[in-house]
Amino acid sequence: MSSLQAFFHTDWQAMTRADVTGLIMAVVLTLLMVALYIWVFKPSNRDNFEQYRDFVNEDEKREVDHGQTK
């Protein structure tokens, strides 16, 4: 076995329930992040997000919590 194969070798029999749960959660969260990036950067969704482009720079007064204005 080469050193690279030895480095990445996984002893599946020695994994505990917590190890398996952590592995599954890491894979699921990675897939969700990839799906989110695809959805956000998809060209057909550009119009949906275009309205929020300059929301920080707008000078109009907005209602915030408890009836206060900013």
N, C-alpha and C positions, 0 to 999 in steps of 0.2 A: 504494500500500500504506500503510495507516495505521501509526502508530508502534507500536501494540500488536501488529499482525501482524508488523511487522519485528522486534520484540523476540522473539517466539516462533517465528520462522522457523527451520527446521532444514535445513541442507544435507546431505541424506542421502547424496549422492555423496561427500562429503568425510569421512565417518565411517570411522575405522579399525576393525580387528577388535577392539581393546581397547575402543573406544567402544561398539560393538554388544554386546560381552559385558557391559560394565557396565550398559548399558540393559536387557538381558534379565535380568540378575541383580537389578536394582532392581525391575523389574516382578514377577518371581517372588517375591522376598522380601516385597513389598507385599501380594501376593495371599495368601501364607502367613500373614502377620500378620492380615489381615482374616479369614481362615478360622479362625485361632486365637481371635480375639476373639469371633467368632460361636459357636464351640464352647464357650468358657468361660462366656459370658454367656447361653447358651441355658437357658431355665427348666427344661427337662427334665433337665439335667445338674446341677441344684442339689444333689440328694442325693449325688452322687458327690463333690462338693467340700465338702459340709457337715462332713464328719468332720475336715477340716483347718482349720476356722475358728479354733479357739483353741489350736493346737498350740504356740504360743510361750508362752502363759500357763499351761500345765499344770505342776504341781509334782512329778509323779511322776518317779522316776529312770529314765533311759533308758540303754541301752547305746550307747556311741559307739565309734569306731574303737579298736582295740588293747585291747579289754576294759575300758576306763576308763568310769566312770560320771560323769555330770554332776551 
